[in-house]
Structure formats: structure tokens, C-alpha cells
Amino acid sequence: MISYEEKDIFSIARMTHKTNNFRPKIALYEPDIPQNTAAIARTCSCLGALLEIIEPCGFLLSDKRFKRVVMDYLDESMIKTYNSSEEFFNAKKKDRVILMTTKASKSYIDFKFKDGDTLLFGRESSGVPQKVHKIVNHRIKIPMIEKKRSLNLASSVAIILSENIRQTKYLWTNQ
């Protein structure tokens, strides 16, 4: 767990992370749109997933666009931050990390999710760098019609997290 001085930046000051190996984890690689991150925090809060933020972020926690969307759903005990992708991957050596990418050949529909998976999503503006593609062993995508680039990040998280929960029955076995 990273501990920061209390500052009004999206380093998520004073956040803690409850250890629960069965919970799905949503990891955001250097998010840059506050509204998407806030919507994802709400989704994670409502569905019991842990949210992991890989810094740096492209906005401040005090950003009114973030606050307007997250409202009172920001559950600080369900969020963990990492200073860098190196720190994130060092912490995940024993965990399964699945990269969501439009460059994948395998659809999420054909993928077998497991308890405690970490579902990694790239930046809204540029995805993840090639070095991250090389590190992960599992890459999946959401199929789309031709000539469409990508879905909104918050929508993609909701789709994949829902399928993870459906397959692992997390909400049915952990309430």
C-alpha cells in the first residue's frame, strides 16, 4: 500500500486496500479522463470489485468533473494505488493479470475468468505501451462491428467485470 501525504491530487491519499483474493480487481493504467475513472469507481463500489490505479493520473482528485460523477460512491477501502507500472507488476507476480485490448485476438466471451483476476485497462487516449503487452500473458477484447475503434472505458469495464462476476459467481457466493 502506498501512503501519501494528504494532498488534493489523484494519488488517492490515505487509501487502503482490503485483501480478499476472491474479489475481482479492476486496474487502470494511468487514467486520464476523470469522469471515466469516477464512473468506474462507482461500478466497482456497487459490484464489490477492488479498484487499482497505476499512476500517474491525468487529473486531480479535487476535479469537479470527477466529484460530480463519483458522488458518494468513492469507497477508499476498495482502492489501491501504485506509483508506476513497475511497482504494479512487481506486486502482481503471483496474480493473473488480463489485459483488455482492442489488439487481442481472443474475445472475452471465450475466456475463462478465475477468482481474484486482475483486469487491466489502458489509458483512454493511448491504451498501454508495448512493454505492458510484453509482460502480460492474457489479452482479450470486446468484439465490435467493423470500423469502430473502441468503446468508452467505463462501458468496457462494466461489460468485462459483469462477465467476470457471472463466471466466478462472485456476487452469489460472497455476500
C-alpha positions as CSV (number, residue, x, y, z in Angstrom):
1,M,0.0,0.0,0.0
2,I,1.3,3.4,-0.9
3,S,0.8,6.1,1.6
4,Y,0.9,9.7,0.6
5,E,0.8,13.0,2.4
6,E,-2.7,14.3,2.3
7,K,-2.9,16.3,-0.9
8,D,-5.7,17.1,-3.2
9,I,-4.3,15.1,-6.1
10,F,-5.3,11.8,-7.6
11,S,-2.7,9.9,-5.7
12,I,-5.7,8.9,-3.6
13,A,-4.3,10.0,-0.3
14,R,-4.8,7.7,2.7
15,M,-6.3,4.9,0.6
16,T,-6.2,1.3,1.9
17,H,-6.8,-2.0,0.2
18,K,-8.7,-4.8,1.8
19,T,-7.1,-8.1,1.0
20,N,-9.5,-10.6,-0.5
21,N,-8.1,-13.0,-3.0
22,F,-11.5,-13.8,-4.4
23,R,-12.6,-10.3,-5.4
24,P,-12.2,-9.2,-9.0
25,K,-9.7,-6.3,-9.4
26,I,-10.0,-3.6,-12.0
27,A,-6.6,-1.9,-12.7
28,L,-6.5,1.3,-14.6
29,Y,-3.2,2.2,-16.4
30,E,-2.6,5.9,-16.0
31,P,-6.2,7.0,-16.4
32,D,-6.6,10.5,-18.0
33,I,-10.3,11.2,-18.0
34,P,-11.8,11.9,-14.5
35,Q,-15.4,11.1,-15.5
36,N,-14.5,7.7,-16.7
37,T,-12.4,6.9,-13.6
38,A,-15.3,8.2,-11.3
39,A,-17.8,6.0,-13.2
40,I,-15.5,3.0,-12.8
41,A,-15.1,3.7,-9.1
42,R,-18.9,3.7,-8.8
43,T,-19.2,0.4,-10.7
44,C,-16.5,-1.2,-8.6
45,S,-18.2,0.0,-5.4
46,C,-21.6,-1.3,-6.5
47,L,-20.3,-4.7,-7.6
48,G,-17.7,-5.3,-4.9
49,A,-14.6,-5.1,-7.1
50,L,-11.3,-3.6,-6.0
51,L,-10.0,-0.6,-8.0
52,E,-6.3,-0.3,-8.6
53,I,-4.8,2.9,-10.1
54,I,-1.4,2.9,-11.8
55,E,-0.1,6.4,-11.7
56,P,0.5,9.0,-12.9
57,C,-3.1,10.1,-13.5
58,G,-4.1,12.9,-15.7
59,F,-6.3,14.8,-13.3
60,L,-6.7,15.9,-9.7
61,L,-9.0,14.2,-7.1
62,S,-10.5,17.6,-6.5
63,D,-11.5,17.9,-10.2
64,K,-15.2,18.8,-10.2
65,R,-15.8,16.5,-13.2
66,F,-14.5,13.6,-11.1
67,K,-16.5,14.6,-8.0
68,R,-19.7,15.1,-10.0
69,V,-19.7,11.5,-11.3
70,V,-18.3,9.6,-8.3
71,M,-20.7,11.4,-5.8
72,D,-20.7,9.4,-2.6
73,Y,-19.6,6.1,-4.1
74,L,-15.9,6.6,-3.5
75,D,-15.1,3.7,-1.2
76,E,-11.5,4.4,-0.1
77,S,-11.0,1.0,1.4
78,M,-11.6,-0.6,-2.1
79,I,-8.9,1.4,-3.9
80,K,-5.1,0.8,-4.1
81,T,-2.6,3.0,-6.0
82,Y,0.7,2.1,-7.5
83,N,3.4,4.7,-8.2
84,S,4.3,3.1,-11.5
85,S,3.7,0.1,-13.8
86,E,6.9,-1.5,-12.5
87,E,5.5,-1.3,-8.9
88,F,2.2,-2.7,-10.1
89,F,3.7,-5.7,-11.9
90,N,6.1,-6.5,-9.1
91,A,3.1,-6.7,-6.7
92,K,1.3,-8.9,-9.2
93,K,4.0,-11.6,-9.7
94,K,1.7,-14.3,-8.2
95,D,-1.5,-12.9,-9.7
96,R,-3.1,-13.4,-13.1
97,V,-3.3,-10.1,-15.0
98,I,-5.6,-10.0,-18.0
99,L,-5.1,-7.1,-20.4
100,M,-8.1,-5.7,-22.2
101,T,-7.0,-4.5,-25.6
102,T,-8.5,-4.0,-29.0
103,K,-5.3,-5.6,-30.3
104,A,-6.2,-9.0,-28.8
105,S,-7.3,-11.9,-31.0
106,K,-9.4,-13.7,-28.2
107,S,-12.8,-12.5,-27.2
108,Y,-13.8,-12.1,-23.6
109,I,-16.7,-14.4,-24.4
110,D,-14.3,-17.3,-25.0
111,F,-12.1,-16.5,-21.9
112,K,-12.3,-18.4,-18.6
113,F,-12.2,-15.9,-15.7
114,K,-11.0,-17.0,-12.3
115,D,-11.5,-15.8,-8.8
116,G,-9.2,-12.8,-8.0
117,D,-8.3,-12.0,-11.6
118,T,-6.8,-8.5,-12.2
119,L,-8.5,-7.0,-15.2
120,L,-6.1,-4.3,-16.7
121,F,-7.4,-1.5,-18.8
122,G,-5.2,1.1,-20.6
123,R,-5.4,4.9,-20.9
124,E,-8.4,6.2,-22.7
125,S,-6.1,8.2,-25.0
126,S,-3.5,5.6,-25.9
127,G,-4.0,2.2,-24.2
128,V,-0.9,0.7,-22.7
129,P,2.7,0.8,-24.1
130,Q,4.2,-2.2,-25.9
131,K,6.3,-3.0,-22.7
132,V,3.0,-3.9,-20.9
133,H,1.8,-6.0,-23.8
134,K,5.0,-8.0,-23.5
135,I,4.6,-8.5,-19.7
136,V,1.1,-9.9,-19.6
137,N,0.2,-13.5,-20.7
138,H,-3.5,-13.0,-21.3
139,R,-5.0,-10.5,-23.7
140,I,-8.7,-10.3,-24.5
141,K,-11.1,-7.9,-26.3
142,I,-14.7,-7.0,-26.6
143,P,-15.8,-7.8,-30.2
144,M,-17.2,-4.8,-32.1
145,I,-18.5,-4.2,-35.5
146,E,-16.0,-3.3,-38.2
147,K,-14.5,0.2,-38.5
148,K,-15.2,1.1,-34.8
149,R,-12.1,1.8,-32.7
150,S,-13.2,1.3,-29.1
151,L,-15.9,1.5,-26.5
152,N,-15.9,4.0,-23.7
153,L,-13.5,2.8,-20.9
154,A,-16.2,2.8,-18.2
155,S,-18.5,0.8,-20.5
156,S,-15.8,-1.7,-21.2
157,V,-15.1,-2.1,-17.5
158,A,-18.8,-2.7,-16.8
159,I,-19.0,-5.4,-19.6
160,I,-15.9,-7.3,-18.6
161,L,-16.5,-7.0,-14.8
162,S,-20.0,-8.3,-15.3
163,E,-18.8,-11.3,-17.3
164,N,-16.1,-12.0,-14.6
165,I,-18.7,-11.9,-11.9
166,R,-21.1,-14.1,-13.9
167,Q,-18.4,-16.8,-14.5
168,T,-17.0,-16.8,-11.0
169,K,-20.3,-16.2,-9.3
170,Y,-18.6,-13.7,-7.0
171,L,-21.7,-11.8,-6.0
172,W,-23.7,-15.0,-5.4
173,T,-21.0,-16.6,-3.2
174,N,-19.6,-13.7,-1.3
175,Q,-22.5,-11.6,0.0
